[in-house]
Amino acid sequence: MLNRLGSAAIWPFFYSIRYEPNRSSSASKPLTPPSLVRVSFLPRSRSRQSRQRHPGNHSLSFALTTASQNRPRSTVAMSSNADTAQAKSRSGRLPRKRFYRARAHSNPLSDSHFPIPISPADFDCSHHYPYFFPPGSGGRSDGDAPPRKVRFADIGCGFGGLLVGLSPLFPDTLMLGMELRDKVTEYVKERILALRASNPGHYENISVVRTNSMKYLPNYFEKGQLSKMFFLFPDPHFKEKNHRRRVISPQLLDEYAYALEVGGIIYTITDVEELGDWMRSCLEDHPLFGAVPEEELVLDPVVKLLSSATEEGQKVARNGGQTFRAVYRRIKLEEE
Protein backbone atom coordinates (compact mmCIF):
# COMPACT_ATOMS: atom_id res chain seq x y z
CA MET A 1 0.00 0.00 0.00
CA LEU A 2 2.89 2.36 0.70
CA ASN A 3 4.26 1.96 -2.80
CA ARG A 4 1.13 3.60 -4.21
CA LEU A 5 1.90 6.83 -2.36
CA GLY A 6 4.82 7.73 -4.55
CA SER A 7 7.84 9.51 -3.09
CA ALA A 8 6.20 9.97 0.28
CA ALA A 9 6.28 6.20 0.80
CA ILE A 10 10.10 6.07 0.71
CA TRP A 11 10.72 9.19 2.80
CA PRO A 12 13.29 8.26 5.46
CA PHE A 13 10.87 8.56 8.39
CA PHE A 14 8.76 6.12 10.31
CA TYR A 15 5.09 6.61 9.69
CA SER A 16 2.12 6.16 11.96
CA ILE A 17 -1.28 5.20 10.59
CA ARG A 18 -4.43 6.97 11.68
CA TYR A 19 -7.86 5.72 10.65
CA GLU A 20 -10.60 8.29 10.19
CA PRO A 21 -14.12 7.02 9.48
CA ASN A 22 -16.10 8.69 6.76
CA ARG A 23 -17.59 11.79 8.34
CA SER A 24 -20.77 11.50 6.26
CA SER A 25 -21.72 8.26 8.00
CA SER A 26 -23.19 8.27 11.47
CA ALA A 27 -21.46 6.34 14.24
CA SER A 28 -24.72 4.66 15.14
CA LYS A 29 -25.15 3.20 11.65
CA PRO A 30 -23.48 -0.13 10.84
CA LEU A 31 -20.66 -0.22 8.32
CA THR A 32 -22.22 -1.05 4.95
CA PRO A 33 -20.25 -1.51 1.73
CA PRO A 34 -18.82 0.51 0.25
CA SER A 35 -17.66 2.51 3.32
CA LEU A 36 -14.75 4.88 3.00
CA VAL A 37 -11.92 4.91 5.46
CA ARG A 38 -9.20 7.51 5.27
CA VAL A 39 -5.74 6.32 6.18
CA SER A 40 -3.34 9.16 6.99
CA PHE A 41 0.38 8.54 7.02
CA LEU A 42 2.08 11.01 9.39
CA PRO A 43 5.81 11.19 10.11
CA ARG A 44 6.46 10.06 13.67
CA SER A 45 8.16 12.72 15.70
CA ARG A 46 9.13 13.14 19.34
CA SER A 47 7.24 16.40 19.74
CA ARG A 48 3.52 16.88 19.37
CA GLN A 49 4.03 20.30 17.80
CA SER A 50 6.00 18.85 14.87
CA ARG A 51 3.21 16.33 14.33
CA GLN A 52 0.67 19.12 14.12
CA ARG A 53 2.72 20.80 11.38
CA HIS A 54 1.94 17.82 9.13
CA PRO A 55 -1.77 18.00 8.27
CA GLY A 56 -1.78 14.46 6.80
CA ASN A 57 -1.22 15.26 3.14
CA HIS A 58 -0.11 11.74 2.41
CA SER A 59 -3.40 9.91 2.69
CA LEU A 60 -5.19 7.21 0.85
CA SER A 61 -8.91 6.45 0.68
CA PHE A 62 -10.16 3.05 -0.16
CA ALA A 63 -13.39 1.06 0.05
CA LEU A 64 -13.77 -1.74 2.55
CA THR A 65 -15.84 -4.73 1.55
CA THR A 66 -17.71 -6.99 3.89
CA ALA A 67 -18.65 -10.62 3.81
CA SER A 68 -21.94 -9.76 2.13
CA GLN A 69 -19.99 -9.22 -1.09
CA ASN A 70 -18.50 -12.74 -0.85
CA ARG A 71 -14.94 -11.49 -0.81
CA PRO A 72 -12.29 -13.07 1.41
CA ARG A 73 -11.22 -11.06 4.48
CA SER A 74 -8.26 -13.27 5.30
CA THR A 75 -6.28 -16.18 3.95
CA VAL A 76 -7.99 -18.44 6.44
CA ALA A 77 -11.38 -17.61 4.94
CA MET A 78 -10.02 -18.28 1.45
CA SER A 79 -9.00 -21.93 1.46
CA SER A 80 -7.68 -23.23 4.77
CA ASN A 81 -11.03 -24.49 6.06
CA ALA A 82 -11.40 -27.86 4.39
CA ASP A 83 -14.77 -28.60 6.01
CA THR A 84 -16.30 -25.45 4.52
CA ALA A 85 -14.93 -26.30 1.08
CA GLN A 86 -16.37 -29.80 1.22
CA ALA A 87 -19.74 -28.45 2.33
CA LYS A 88 -19.80 -26.13 -0.67
CA SER A 89 -18.89 -29.03 -2.96
CA ARG A 90 -21.73 -31.12 -1.60
CA SER A 91 -24.12 -28.28 -2.31
CA GLY A 92 -23.09 -28.28 -5.98
CA ARG A 93 -21.23 -24.98 -5.91
CA LEU A 94 -18.10 -25.09 -8.05
CA PRO A 95 -14.86 -23.95 -6.40
CA ARG A 96 -13.18 -20.75 -7.53
CA LYS A 97 -9.65 -20.89 -8.86
CA ARG A 98 -8.54 -17.69 -7.18
CA PHE A 99 -8.69 -19.52 -3.84
CA TYR A 100 -6.30 -22.19 -5.13
CA ARG A 101 -3.35 -20.17 -6.36
CA ALA A 102 -0.32 -22.26 -7.32
CA ARG A 103 2.78 -22.12 -9.45
CA ALA A 104 2.35 -22.86 -13.12
CA HIS A 105 4.72 -25.82 -12.88
CA SER A 106 6.51 -27.88 -10.26
CA ASN A 107 9.88 -29.60 -10.20
CA PRO A 108 9.18 -33.32 -10.67
CA LEU A 109 12.67 -34.29 -9.48
CA SER A 110 12.30 -32.70 -6.05
CA ASP A 111 11.34 -34.76 -3.03
CA SER A 112 7.67 -34.46 -2.15
CA HIS A 113 5.90 -36.03 0.79
CA PHE A 114 2.52 -37.61 0.12
CA PRO A 115 1.10 -41.12 0.51
CA ILE A 116 1.51 -43.54 -2.37
CA PRO A 117 0.31 -47.15 -2.68
CA ILE A 118 2.95 -49.81 -2.34
CA SER A 119 1.53 -51.62 -5.38
CA PRO A 120 -1.47 -51.26 -7.72
CA ALA A 121 -3.36 -53.76 -5.56
CA ASP A 122 -3.14 -51.30 -2.64
CA PHE A 123 -4.78 -48.47 -4.57
CA ASP A 124 -8.28 -48.11 -3.10
CA CYS A 125 -10.66 -47.48 -6.00
CA SER A 126 -13.69 -47.50 -3.70
CA HIS A 127 -12.44 -44.29 -2.09
CA HIS A 128 -12.27 -42.52 -5.47
CA TYR A 129 -15.28 -44.10 -7.19
CA PRO A 130 -17.88 -44.92 -4.50
CA TYR A 131 -20.65 -45.10 -7.11
CA PHE A 132 -19.01 -48.11 -8.77
CA PHE A 133 -17.82 -49.67 -5.50
CA PRO A 134 -20.74 -49.58 -3.05
CA PRO A 135 -20.10 -50.47 0.61
CA GLY A 136 -19.98 -54.22 1.23
CA SER A 137 -18.98 -55.08 -2.32
CA GLY A 138 -15.50 -56.12 -1.22
CA GLY A 139 -13.87 -53.99 -3.89
CA ARG A 140 -15.92 -55.54 -6.70
CA SER A 141 -18.23 -53.36 -8.73
CA ASP A 142 -20.59 -56.02 -10.16
CA GLY A 143 -20.96 -59.10 -8.04
CA ASP A 144 -18.68 -61.87 -9.28
CA ALA A 145 -17.34 -59.85 -12.21
CA PRO A 146 -13.68 -58.80 -12.11
CA PRO A 147 -13.16 -55.53 -10.23
CA ARG A 148 -13.15 -52.39 -12.31
CA LYS A 149 -9.80 -50.76 -12.94
CA VAL A 150 -8.70 -47.32 -14.05
CA ARG A 151 -8.42 -47.26 -17.83
CA PHE A 152 -7.63 -43.62 -18.63
CA ALA A 153 -4.81 -41.63 -17.02
CA ASP A 154 -4.40 -37.87 -17.42
CA ILE A 155 -0.80 -37.13 -16.48
CA GLY A 156 -0.47 -33.60 -15.12
CA CYS A 157 -4.22 -33.08 -15.25
CA GLY A 158 -4.07 -29.43 -14.15
CA PHE A 159 -7.50 -28.11 -13.20
CA GLY A 160 -9.30 -31.20 -14.51
CA GLY A 161 -10.79 -29.84 -17.73
CA LEU A 162 -10.03 -32.94 -19.77
CA LEU A 163 -11.43 -35.29 -17.13
CA VAL A 164 -14.68 -33.33 -17.03
CA GLY A 165 -14.90 -33.38 -20.82
CA LEU A 166 -14.19 -37.11 -21.12
CA SER A 167 -16.55 -38.25 -18.37
CA PRO A 168 -19.82 -37.94 -20.40
CA LEU A 169 -18.19 -39.57 -23.45
CA PHE A 170 -17.11 -42.67 -21.49
CA PRO A 171 -19.48 -42.87 -18.50
CA ASP A 172 -18.53 -46.45 -17.59
CA THR A 173 -14.76 -45.99 -17.86
CA LEU A 174 -12.77 -45.10 -14.74
CA MET A 175 -10.40 -42.19 -15.26
CA LEU A 176 -7.69 -40.85 -12.95
CA GLY A 177 -5.98 -37.48 -13.05
CA MET A 178 -2.47 -37.31 -11.62
CA GLU A 179 -1.22 -33.91 -10.46
CA LEU A 180 1.86 -32.93 -8.45
CA ARG A 181 0.72 -29.53 -7.13
CA ASP A 182 -1.25 -29.88 -3.92
CA LYS A 183 -3.51 -26.83 -4.29
CA VAL A 184 -4.43 -27.73 -7.85
CA THR A 185 -5.21 -31.28 -6.76
CA GLU A 186 -7.47 -29.96 -4.02
CA TYR A 187 -9.28 -27.77 -6.54
CA VAL A 188 -9.94 -30.74 -8.85
CA LYS A 189 -11.26 -32.78 -5.92
CA GLU A 190 -13.72 -30.06 -4.94
CA ARG A 191 -14.71 -29.54 -8.58
CA ILE A 192 -15.55 -33.22 -9.03
CA LEU A 193 -17.52 -33.36 -5.78
CA ALA A 194 -19.49 -30.27 -6.80
CA LEU A 195 -20.27 -31.73 -10.22
CA ARG A 196 -21.44 -34.97 -8.65
CA ALA A 197 -23.69 -33.09 -6.23
CA SER A 198 -25.28 -30.93 -8.93
CA ASN A 199 -25.52 -33.78 -11.48
CA PRO A 200 -26.56 -36.95 -9.62
CA GLY A 201 -25.34 -40.10 -11.33
CA HIS A 202 -22.82 -38.22 -13.48
CA TYR A 203 -19.08 -37.58 -13.15
CA GLU A 204 -18.79 -40.61 -10.87
CA ASN A 205 -16.10 -42.16 -13.05
CA ILE A 206 -13.42 -39.47 -12.64
CA SER A 207 -11.10 -38.74 -9.75
CA VAL A 208 -7.72 -37.20 -9.01
CA VAL A 209 -4.73 -38.06 -6.90
CA ARG A 210 -1.72 -36.02 -5.88
CA THR A 211 1.38 -37.89 -6.93
CA ASN A 212 4.50 -37.74 -9.07
CA SER A 213 3.77 -39.85 -12.13
CA MET A 214 7.40 -39.63 -13.27
CA LYS A 215 8.41 -41.58 -10.16
CA TYR A 216 5.43 -43.63 -9.00
CA LEU A 217 3.43 -44.63 -12.08
CA PRO A 218 4.02 -48.39 -11.55
CA ASN A 219 2.65 -48.02 -8.01
CA TYR A 220 -0.79 -47.20 -9.45
CA PHE A 221 -1.14 -49.26 -12.65
CA GLU A 222 -0.50 -52.87 -13.51
CA LYS A 223 1.05 -54.05 -16.74
CA GLY A 224 -1.28 -53.35 -19.66
CA GLN A 225 -3.97 -51.79 -17.44
CA LEU A 226 -4.43 -48.48 -19.26
CA SER A 227 -6.02 -47.96 -22.66
CA LYS A 228 -5.37 -44.21 -22.96
CA MET A 229 -2.80 -41.81 -21.53
CA PHE A 230 -2.86 -38.03 -21.93
CA PHE A 231 -0.03 -35.52 -21.77
CA LEU A 232 -1.55 -32.14 -22.55
CA PHE A 233 0.54 -28.97 -22.55
CA PRO A 234 3.32 -30.27 -20.29
CA ASP A 235 6.08 -28.08 -18.91
CA PRO A 236 8.53 -27.46 -21.78
CA HIS A 237 11.65 -27.09 -19.58
CA PHE A 238 13.44 -25.03 -22.21
CA LYS A 239 16.95 -25.25 -20.76
CA GLU A 240 18.93 -28.20 -22.04
CA LYS A 241 20.07 -29.12 -18.54
CA ASN A 242 16.39 -29.47 -17.54
CA HIS A 243 15.36 -31.72 -20.41
CA ARG A 244 15.59 -34.64 -18.00
CA ARG A 245 12.55 -33.14 -16.23
CA ARG A 246 10.36 -33.48 -19.30
CA VAL A 247 7.47 -35.86 -18.86
CA ILE A 248 8.07 -37.41 -22.30
CA SER A 249 11.53 -38.98 -22.60
CA PRO A 250 12.95 -42.25 -23.96
CA GLN A 251 13.35 -43.60 -20.42
CA LEU A 252 9.84 -42.71 -19.24
CA LEU A 253 8.29 -44.10 -22.42
CA ASP A 254 9.40 -47.54 -21.22
CA GLU A 255 7.17 -47.13 -18.16
CA TYR A 256 4.29 -45.78 -20.22
CA ALA A 257 4.55 -48.74 -22.57
CA TYR A 258 4.45 -51.04 -19.52
CA ALA A 259 1.21 -49.47 -18.21
CA LEU A 260 -0.48 -49.29 -21.64
CA GLU A 261 -2.18 -52.31 -23.15
CA VAL A 262 -1.30 -53.36 -26.68
CA GLY A 263 -3.37 -51.09 -28.89
CA GLY A 264 -3.59 -48.40 -26.21
CA ILE A 265 -3.08 -44.81 -27.31
CA ILE A 266 -0.91 -42.04 -25.93
CA TYR A 267 -2.03 -38.46 -26.69
CA THR A 268 0.33 -35.47 -26.52
CA ILE A 269 -0.17 -31.83 -27.45
CA THR A 270 1.72 -28.60 -26.79
CA ASP A 271 1.93 -25.03 -28.02
CA VAL A 272 5.77 -25.08 -28.02
CA GLU A 273 7.08 -26.24 -31.37
CA GLU A 274 10.44 -27.38 -30.03
CA LEU A 275 8.75 -29.51 -27.36
CA GLY A 276 6.32 -30.90 -29.93
CA ASP A 277 9.25 -32.02 -32.10
CA TRP A 278 10.93 -33.51 -29.03
CA MET A 279 7.90 -35.59 -28.02
CA ARG A 280 7.25 -36.77 -31.56
CA SER A 281 10.91 -37.74 -31.97
CA CYS A 282 10.93 -39.71 -28.70
CA LEU A 283 7.76 -41.58 -29.65
CA GLU A 284 8.93 -42.19 -33.21
CA ASP A 285 12.24 -43.68 -32.07
CA HIS A 286 10.69 -45.95 -29.44
CA PRO A 287 10.16 -49.53 -30.67
CA LEU A 288 6.88 -49.98 -28.74
CA PHE A 289 4.99 -47.04 -30.26
CA GLY A 290 3.68 -46.35 -33.74
CA ALA A 291 1.97 -43.27 -35.15
CA VAL A 292 -1.82 -43.34 -35.44
CA PRO A 293 -2.94 -42.57 -39.03
CA GLU A 294 -4.64 -39.26 -39.61
CA GLU A 295 -7.77 -40.99 -40.91
CA GLU A 296 -8.33 -42.58 -37.50
CA LEU A 297 -7.72 -39.32 -35.66
CA VAL A 298 -10.52 -37.65 -37.60
CA LEU A 299 -12.98 -40.22 -36.24
CA ASP A 300 -11.62 -40.18 -32.68
CA PRO A 301 -13.87 -38.00 -30.43
CA VAL A 302 -11.05 -37.60 -27.92
CA VAL A 303 -8.84 -35.69 -30.36
CA LYS A 304 -11.27 -32.78 -30.45
CA LEU A 305 -10.92 -32.31 -26.69
CA LEU A 306 -7.13 -32.14 -26.69
CA SER A 307 -6.99 -28.47 -27.63
CA SER A 308 -10.31 -27.28 -26.22
CA ALA A 309 -11.06 -29.07 -22.93
CA THR A 310 -8.13 -27.88 -20.83
CA GLU A 311 -7.68 -24.36 -19.50
CA GLU A 312 -4.25 -24.14 -21.12
CA GLY A 313 -5.66 -25.13 -24.51
CA GLN A 314 -8.42 -22.55 -24.22
CA LYS A 315 -5.87 -19.86 -23.46
CA VAL A 316 -3.83 -20.82 -26.51
CA ALA A 317 -6.97 -20.66 -28.66
CA ARG A 318 -7.89 -17.20 -27.31
CA ASN A 319 -4.42 -15.91 -28.16
CA GLY A 320 -4.51 -17.43 -31.63
CA GLY A 321 -1.60 -19.76 -30.87
CA GLN A 322 -0.59 -22.88 -32.74
CA THR A 323 -0.63 -26.39 -31.28
CA PHE A 324 1.51 -29.42 -32.11
CA ARG A 325 -0.09 -32.82 -31.63
CA ALA A 326 1.41 -36.30 -31.56
CA VAL A 327 -0.78 -39.40 -31.12
CA TYR A 328 0.84 -42.84 -30.99
CA ARG A 329 -0.36 -46.38 -30.41
CA ARG A 330 1.22 -49.04 -28.23
CA ILE A 331 2.35 -51.81 -30.55
CA LYS A 332 3.46 -55.36 -29.87
CA LEU A 333 6.90 -56.73 -30.54
CA GLU A 334 7.39 -60.23 -31.87
CA GLU A 335 9.04 -61.44 -28.66
CA GLU A 336 6.17 -60.17 -26.47
N, C-alpha and C positions, 0 to 999 in steps of 0.2 A: 504494500500500500504506500510505503514511503517513496518508492521509486516514481510514483505518478505525480509527486509534488515538485518534480524538477530539481533545481539547484538547492532549494530549501531543504530537500531531503538529505543532502550530503554535507550540510553545513556542520562544521566541527563542534557542535554542541550536543548535549543530551536533551532530549525533548520529553516533555510530559504531555499526556493525552487528557483532554477534558471533554466530556460528553455533555452536549447541550440539547435537550429535547426540543422538538419543533414547537415554537412558541404559539403557533396557531391551534395546537391541540390542547385540550384541557387535561389536567392531571387526573381528573376523575374518570376520563374516558379510557377504555382499554386500547392497547396498541393494535391498530388494524393496518394491514398492508395496503398501499405502501406508506410507511411512516418515515419521516426524514429525521436523521440524527446528524448533528454537526459535530465533527471531530476537529478540535483545534490543537495544533501542535505548537507549543510555546517553549522557547529555550528555558531550561532550568537554570536558575540563578540563586545565589545565596541571599540576596536582598529582595524583599517584596516590592520595593520601588522599581527595581529594574524589570521585574516581571510585568508591572503595570505599564511600562513604556512599550511593551509589545502587545498590541491589541488583538493578536491572533489572526494575522493576515494569512498565515499558512494554514488553511483549513480545507476540509474536504467533506462534501455532503453525499450521502449515499442512502439508498433505500434498503430497509431491512425487510426480509420476507419471513413469514411465519409458516408453521406446519400446514396451514390451510391451503397453501400453494403447492404442497407436495414437493418441497425442495429440502434437501438434507441440511440439517443444522450442525452436524458433526460427522466425523468419519465413522463413529460407532453406529449412527443411524443409517449410514449408507449401506454397509455390507457385512458388518461383523456379527450381526444377530442372525444366526442360521435358522433358528426357530421361526422368526418372522418371515424369512425368505421362503421357507418351506410352506408356511401357511398361505402365502400369496400364490405359490405354485399350485397348491391344491385348489385354490379358488379359480384357477384358470387365467390368472393375470401373468402375462409374459414378463420376464425380468428385463431390466434396462441395462444396456451395455455400459453406460457411464458409471455404474456402480461396480463394474468389474474391470477396471483399468489394468492393463498388463503390457509388458513389452511385446513388440511385434514378433520377436523370435527369442529362442532360448538356446543356450549352448547344450547340445545333446551329449557332449563328452564330459560334462561336469557331473559330480556326484550329487544325486538327489535322493531324498529319503521319503519313500512311500511304500506301502505294502504291495508285494507282488506274489502271485501264486507260485508255489514250488514247481508245479507241473500243470499242464492243461487240465488234468483231472481235478485239480484243486480250485479251478476257477468256478465260482458259484454263479451259474446262469440264473437260478431262481431269484437271486437278489436283484439282478438287472432286468429280468423279464418275468415278473410275477404273473402276468396274464397267461403265459404259456407254461408256467410251472406252478400250478396252484398248490397250496399247503397240503401236505400228506401224499403228494405224488411221488415222493422219493427221488426227485430230480428227473422224473420222466414226464414228458408233456402229454402223451397219449397212451395211457395204459401200458400195454406190453411192447409198444413200438419203441425203437431206439430213441434215446434222448436227443432232443434238438441240439444243434450246435451252431455257433456263429459261422456264417457263410460269407459275409461281406465285412471288410475291414477298411476303415478310412483312417489312414496314417496321417497324423497332424490334422485332425478334423477341424481345428479352429473353433468357430462359433456354431458349428453343427448345421450349417446350411445344406450341405449335401445329404446328410442323414435325413433331415426333414423332407427333402425333395424325393429321396429314394423310398421312404417308408410307404407312401400310398401305391407306388409302382410294384413293390414286392411285399405285400402285407404279411405273408407267412414266412418270410426270410429274416432271420436274426442278423442284425448289423451292429457292429461295435466301432465307436470312434475312439481313437487313441490320441491323447493330447498331453504334452509335457507341462504346460503352464497351469498352475493350480487354479488361478482365478478364472481362466477361460474354461477349464473343466467344470468348475462350479456353476458357471453361467449355463453351459450346455445341459447340465443336470437339471437346473431349475427350469430351463426352457422345455425340456422333454416332459417334466412333471406337469407343467402348466398346459402343454398341448394335450396330454392325456386327460387332464381334468376337464378341459373345455371341449374335448372331442372323445367321448367315451367309446372305448373299443378300437380307437385308432392310435397310431404312434406307440404301440406296445412292443414293437419289434426292434426298437432302436435304443441304444444306451451308450454311455461314454465311460471311460476309465482313464485316470491319470497314470501315465506310465511313460517309459522311454522305449519306444518300439525298436530303436536301433540297438538296444542292449537286451531286451527281454521278450522279443517276439516269440521265441520258442516256448516261453513259459505260459503263453496263452493259447497257442494253436498247435494242434497235432499235425502230423505229416499229411498233406493233401486235404486239409480241412476246409480251406477257403476256396471260393469260386471267383471272387473278385477282390482286388485290392486297388485303393485309390491314393494317389499322391498328387494333390492339387495345390499348385502355387507354393511349392516348398521354398525354404530359405535358400537363396542362391549361393551364399558364402563366396563372394567374388574373389577374395584373396586366394592365391594359389596354396598358401600354407594351410588354409581352412577348407580345402576341397575334401579332406577326410571327414568333415562334418556333414557333407551332403548326404541326404537320405537315400539317394540312388547312387550306388557305386558297385563295382564288380564284386566286392566281397559281400555286401549286403544282399545283392541279387541271389546269392547262393541260399540265404535264409528265406528270401521271398519265394524262391522256387520250391523250397522244402515245404512251406506252408500252403502253397497253391496246389490244387489238384491238376492233373493233366487236362488241358483244355481250359483251365482258368485264365482269366484275363487281368492284366495289370494296366491301369489307366494313369497316365501322367499328363500334366499340362502346366505351363508356366508362361509368364509374359516377358521373360528374359531369354533372348535368343541364344546367348552363349550357354545358359543352363539347359535350354531345350536341346541343343546339339549334343551336350554332354550326356543327358539322359538317353537320348536316342542311340548314341554311340555305345554306351554301356549295355543297353538292351540288345543292340544289333550284334555285338561281339560275344554275348553270352550264349553258350550252346543250348540252354534250356528254354530260350524264348525266341519266338518268331513273330514277325509283324502281322497284324490283322489287316486283311485287304480292305480297301476303301469302300468296296461295295457292301461289306458287312457292317461297317461303321455307320453307313447311311441308315440302315435298318435298326441299329441299336438305340433304344430309347435313353440309355444311360449317357451316351455321348453328348446329347443336347444339354444335359445338366452340368457338364464339366466346366463350362465357361459362364453359366448363368446362376447356378444354385448357391455358390459360395459368395461370401461378402467380398472377398478379394477379386473374384471374377467379375462381380457387378461393378466394382470400382474401376477395373480395367476397361470395361465396356463404356462406362460413363466418360472416361477420359479418351475414348477412341483408340485405345491401345491394341496391340497385336498379340495374339496368343500362339503358342507352339505346342502342339499335341503329339503324343507318342503312345500308341496303344499296341500292346504285345500279348501274345498268347503263350501260356506254358505248354511246351511240347515235350514229347517223350523220346528219350534216347533208346537205342536198340538194346543196350545192356540193362535198362530199367525193367 
